Amino acid sequence: MPRRTDPSPTNSTSRKIAVALLAVVCAVGIGWWLSRKPVELNENEYDLTLAFYRVCNQQSLKGLQKIEDQINESFPDDAPRSDAQSALIAMVEQAKQGHWREASVAARQALDDQVKH
């Protein structure tokens, strides 16, 4: 009959540390989620966000460039930006870095924020 060996103490400690780190990350994520302020979009910002959401789902670099061009035309650099404009620009930057999924989730959340419950 094979002899059972207990897990090494180092392996057990590593697991405990990993579980503790995961718990901390989850707690911070939940705290951030609960504290975030919904984005209010005007009609133009809503249309741009919806188009951006579609581009993210297709992961289209050509479509992303078109959205970025429209944003640059709609939001001049020298004008003060609203929270919604800043959020949309940040989403585009995420997608440009290849984080399509995260950008898509952020766009979807911005669209969902427009629903009045």
C-alpha distance (Angstrom), angle and dihedral (degrees) to the residues before:
residue distance angle dihedral
M1 . . .
P2 3.81 . .
R3 3.74 117.0 .
R4 3.84 116.6 -115.6
T5 3.72 116.0 -129.3
D6 3.76 124.7 -155.9
P7 3.78 117.3 -124.6
S8 3.75 112.8 -94.5
P9 3.82 115.9 -98.6
T10 3.80 90.3 -121.6
N11 3.80 91.5 56.4
S12 3.81 91.4 49.0
T13 3.81 92.2 48.5
S14 3.79 91.4 49.5
R15 3.79 90.5 52.9
K16 3.80 92.1 49.7
I17 3.81 90.9 50.6
A18 3.82 91.5 48.0
V19 3.82 91.7 49.9
A20 3.81 91.3 47.9
L21 3.83 91.8 49.7
L22 3.80 90.9 48.3
A23 3.81 90.3 51.5
V24 3.81 91.4 50.6
V25 3.81 92.3 48.4
C26 3.81 91.0 49.4
A27 3.81 91.9 48.6
V28 3.81 92.2 50.0
G29 3.80 91.0 46.6
I30 3.80 92.7 50.9
G31 3.80 90.9 46.9
W32 3.79 91.6 51.0
W33 3.79 92.1 46.7
L34 3.80 93.0 51.6
S35 3.80 93.4 46.7
R36 3.79 98.9 46.6
K37 3.77 118.4 112.9
P38 3.82 117.6 -128.1
V39 3.80 115.1 -113.7
E40 3.81 115.7 -120.2
L41 3.80 111.9 -149.6
N42 3.78 127.2 -163.6
E43 3.82 118.4 -141.7
N44 3.83 95.1 -87.7
E45 3.82 92.8 45.6
Y46 3.80 90.0 47.9
D47 3.81 91.8 52.2
L48 3.82 91.5 47.8
T49 3.80 91.6 48.0
L50 3.80 91.9 49.3
A51 3.81 91.2 49.6
F52 3.80 89.5 46.5
Y53 3.81 90.6 51.4
R54 3.81 89.7 54.6
V55 3.82 91.1 48.1
C56 3.81 90.1 52.0
N57 3.79 91.8 51.4
Q58 3.82 89.2 52.6
Q59 3.82 92.6 39.8
S60 3.79 87.1 -138.2
L61 3.79 115.2 172.1
K62 3.80 90.1 -170.4
G63 3.81 90.6 52.2
L64 3.80 90.6 46.1
Q65 3.81 90.2 54.8
K66 3.82 90.5 51.2
I67 3.81 91.0 50.7
E68 3.79 91.0 48.0
D69 3.82 90.2 50.3
Q70 3.82 90.7 50.8
I71 3.80 90.7 48.9
N72 3.80 91.4 50.5
E73 3.80 89.9 51.0
S74 3.81 93.4 46.0
F75 3.80 98.5 42.8
P76 3.81 112.3 41.5
D77 3.81 115.1 -151.0
D78 3.79 93.8 -124.6
A79 3.84 95.4 52.7
P80 3.81 121.3 86.9
R81 3.80 112.2 -101.9
S82 3.77 127.3 -130.3
D83 3.81 121.2 -133.7
A84 3.80 88.6 -103.9
Q85 3.81 92.9 53.2
S86 3.80 91.6 47.8
A87 3.81 90.4 48.8
L88 3.80 92.3 50.4
I89 3.80 92.1 48.5
A90 3.83 89.8 49.6
M91 3.82 90.3 51.2
V92 3.80 90.7 52.2
E93 3.81 90.1 50.5
Q94 3.82 89.6 52.5
A95 3.80 91.1 52.7
K96 3.82 91.5 46.5
Q97 3.80 88.1 56.2
G98 3.80 89.5 54.6
H99 3.81 96.4 -102.9
W100 3.80 93.1 128.3
R101 3.80 96.1 153.2
E102 3.80 94.5 51.6
A103 3.80 91.6 46.0
S104 3.80 90.5 48.9
V105 3.80 91.7 50.8
A106 3.82 91.1 49.3
A107 3.81 91.4 49.2
R108 3.79 91.7 48.4
Q109 3.80 90.6 49.9
A110 3.81 91.0 50.4
L111 3.80 89.3 51.7
D112 3.82 91.6 46.9
D113 3.82 89.7 50.7
Q114 3.79 88.1 66.3
V115 3.79 93.2 65.3
K116 3.78 112.0 99.3
H117 3.79 111.4 -141.9
